[in-house]
C-alpha cells in the first residue's frame, strides 16, 4: 500500500530540517467540506494539499514554518545548475529557467533529493491562461477518441461563437475523454480574453516556451541524462538511508517518465507559474517546499 502524499512530504520535510509550527496542520483533501465531514477521497491524485490552523487565533509574531535554504529548489541548487548557468533573476527568462530546473528534478524521480516534496505536487498541468486551448500542451494519447484525428478544429476559436467550435466526439463519449474536454474548455475560455489586456500579455509567450523547449530544454536534458550516473549512494539518499521515503517499487506516487516532452515541460512551467516566488539575490525565483502549499 502506498503512503499518502502528505505523509511522505512531512517525513521529507522533517528529515531536511523544515520546522512546522504545531498550531498549523498540513492536510490532504479535495475541499473544505470533505475535511469537515472526514470523508475519504477515492483517489489521491484528485486531492489538494492545504494548510489549516488548529487554533482560532495565531499571533502574528509567531513563525509558522522555518525553512532552511538548503531545501529550496532553484536554478542554483538543482542538479542542472551547471547546465543552466546564469539566468535572469526575474521575468519570463527566470520562469523558463526554473521550469527547466524543476522538470529535470521531476524526471529524476527518486534520484532527486527533492523527491519527497515533488511527489506532493499536482500531477496534472495547472490550468493557467497561457495554456488555454493549446493543443500540444494536452496529452491526447489517453483520449479514447484520439484515433479519430484532430479532436478540435484547427481554426482559431477567437471571435467564433462557442457553438461553432467543432468537436469530433459524440456527446455520449464526452465524459470519457478528459483531455479532449480540457482542450475544448480551454478554447472556449480563451475566447473570453479576446481584445483584452490579458490577451496582449499572453501574446507570444507560448511561442517562447516552444522555442525554449526545442533549443534549450531538450538538448540539456538529453545531455544530462546521457551522462554516467554518480555514486549509487546519492541514489539512495531519499530512499533507504533517511528512513521513511519509500522506493518507487513500493508506492504509487510516481512522477513523470524519464523521456522529456513538451507537455511534461509545460507541466513544470505551470507549477512554477502557480507556486514559485523570489527568494533572494542568489536563488532568485525558486520553489520553496511547504511555503507553497
N, C-alpha and C positions, 0 to 999 in steps of 0.2 A: 504494500500500500504506500502511495506517495505521501510525503509530508506536505501540509498546507504551505502555500507560498509565504504567508506571513511568518509562520514558524521558522522557515528557512531564512527569511530576511532578518528576523530578530536574532537568530543564532549567529548569523554572519556579522550583524551589527555589534553584538556583544563581543565577539572574538576580535573585532577590529577597533575596539575602544570607543564606540559610539555610546554615549550615556543618555538614556531617555528618562525624563522626569517621571516618577511613579504616579504623578497626578494626571497623566495622559495615557492613552492606550491606542495602539495601532491594531486595527481590526480589518478583517476581510469580509466584505458584504456587498450585496448588489445595491442596496439602498438603505436609507434610514429605517423604513418600515420593516424591512427584513431583520435588521438588527434589533429593533424593538420587539418583534414577535419571536425572536430567537429561532428563525426558520433556517433550515439547512438548504443551501443553494444546490442546484442539480449539477452544476459544472463550475469548477474553479476558474475556468477561462472566462466565464461571464462576470465574475465578481470584480469589484473595485477594491482598492485599499484606501482606507480613510483613517484619520486621526480624531479621536474623541476625548473629551475631558471627563475625568471621573469626579470632578469637583464642580460645584456651582460657580465658584469664582477662583481664578488663578491670579496671584499677584503679578503685576506687570514687570516687576523686577526679577521674577523667577525665570531662569533659563530653562526652556522646555527641552532642549536637546543640545548636547555638546558633541560636535562632530570634528574629529581630527582631520587635518588637511590631507593626511596620508590616504584617506578614504575617498577623496574627491577624484572623479573621473574627468580628465581634461586632455587636451592635446599634448600637455606636458607630462602627464603621468601614465598615459596609455602605452601599450606595447608597440604602437606605431609611431611613437613620438619622434624618433629619428627620421622616419619616412615623411611625416607630415611637415616637420620643420617649423619655421616661424610663420605663424598665421596672424591675421588681423585680430586685434583684441575685441572688436565688436563689428556689427554689420553682417551682411549676408556671407562674407568670406569666413568669418568666425563660425557662423552657423553651419556652413558646409563642412569645415574642417572638424568641428566637434562631432557632427553626424558620422564622418568617416572614422573618427576615434571610437565612437560608441559602436558602430557597426562592426568594426574589427574585433572588439571585445565580445560582442554577441556571437560572432562567428566562431570564436574560440571555444565557446561552450564552457565546460568545467575547467578548461585550462586557464580561463580568465580569473584573476584574483578578485574580480567583482561579480563572480557568478551568483553568489547568494543574493546580491542586490538585483542583478539583471533578470533573474528568473521571476522576480516580482513585478516586472514592468508589463504593461499591456502587450498581448501577443499580436493584436490587430493594429493596423495603421490608424493613428489618431485622425479623426475626421476634421482636419484643418482645411480652410477655404482654398488654399493653393492647390489641393488635390481633387477638388470637386469636379467630377465629370472627366477626369484624366484617365484614359483607358490603360496606359501602360503602367499605372500605379496599382491597379486592381489585378489580383491574380485570378484569372478566369479559368485556370486549369481545374478548379474544384466545382465549376459551374456545370450542371448536368446538361445544359444546352449549348456548351461551348463548341460542340462538334458541328453545330448548325451554321457556323460562320459568325460574323460580327453580331454581337447581341444588340448593339445600339447603332443607329445610322451614323455615318462619319460626318454628316453635315453639322454645322455649328448650331447649337441649341440657343445661342444668344439671340433674343428677339423673336424666336419662334414661340408659338402657342404651345403650352405644355402638352396638349392632346396630340400635337403633330409630331412629337418625338417618337420615332418608330422603335418598336421592341419586338424581337422575334419570338419571345417566349409566349405561350398561351397563358391566360390569366390563371388557369389551374396549376400551372407549373411555377408561377412566380414565387410562392413561399419556399420552394425547394432550391432556388437559385440566388442565394445571398449575394455573391459577387456581382451578378447582373443587376440585382435590385440596388446595390450600393452605387453602381455606376449610373443607373438611371436617376436615382435620387440626387446624386451629385450634379448631373446635368441640369436637372430642374432647379436645384439650389443656385447653380451658377447664373441662371437667368435673372435671379433677383439682384445680382450685382451689376447688371448691365447699366452703363452710363453713371456709375458711382465712383467715388474716390477710392473705394476698396478695389474696384476693378483696375484702376490705374496703378495702385500699389502692387497688385499681383502680376501685372503685365510683364512678361518676360522672365519671371522667376523660375517657372517650370523649365524653360529652355536652358537657364543657367544650371539647374540641377542635372538635367540630362547631359549637358556638356561636361560638367564637373565629374559626373559618374564615368563617362567614357574616357576622359583624358587623365583623370587622377585616381578615382576610386578603384576601377578595375585593375589597372596596371600595378597600383600599390598593393592591393590585396593579393593578387596572383604572385607578386614577388615575395610578399611577406609569408604567405602560407607555403610557398615553394621552398623557403629556406629550411635547413635542418632544424628540428625541434631542439630546444635547450634541454638541460638536465631533467630527467624524469621526476626528480624531487619537486621541481616547480609545478609539474603537472598535478601533483598530489596535495598541494598546499591547501586547497579548499575542499579536498575530497575525504582524506582519512586523518591526516596529522592533526587537524584542528577539531576533530570530533564533532560531528553534527551535520555537516554539509553532505548530503547523500551523493552517491555515484549516480551517473545518468542511468545506468542499468537498473538502479533501484528506485527510480522516481519518474514521474511523467512530466516533470517540469522542464521539458525540452525546449531548447532555443532553436534558432534558425539553422538549417543545414549549412555546411561549410561553403558550398558553392555560392559565390556572390551573385546578386541580381539587382536590377533597378528597383523592383518593388521592395526588396529587402532593405536597400539603402534608403528608400523613401520612408519605410517604417521607422528606421533610426532617425531620419530627419524630422519626422512628426513627433517623436519623443523629445528630441532636443527643442523643437518649437514650443512644445507644451509644458516643459519642465525645467529646462536649463536657465541659469542666471549668472550674471557676472560675479565672480568671487573676489579676485584681487588682480593686481598687475601681472603676476606670474602666471596663474592658471587661466585668467580671462574667463570667457564663457565656459561654464562647467556643469556637469551632472553631479548633484550632491545628494547622496542617499539619505533617506528619512525626511530631509528638509523638503523634498519634492513630493512627498506622499499626499 
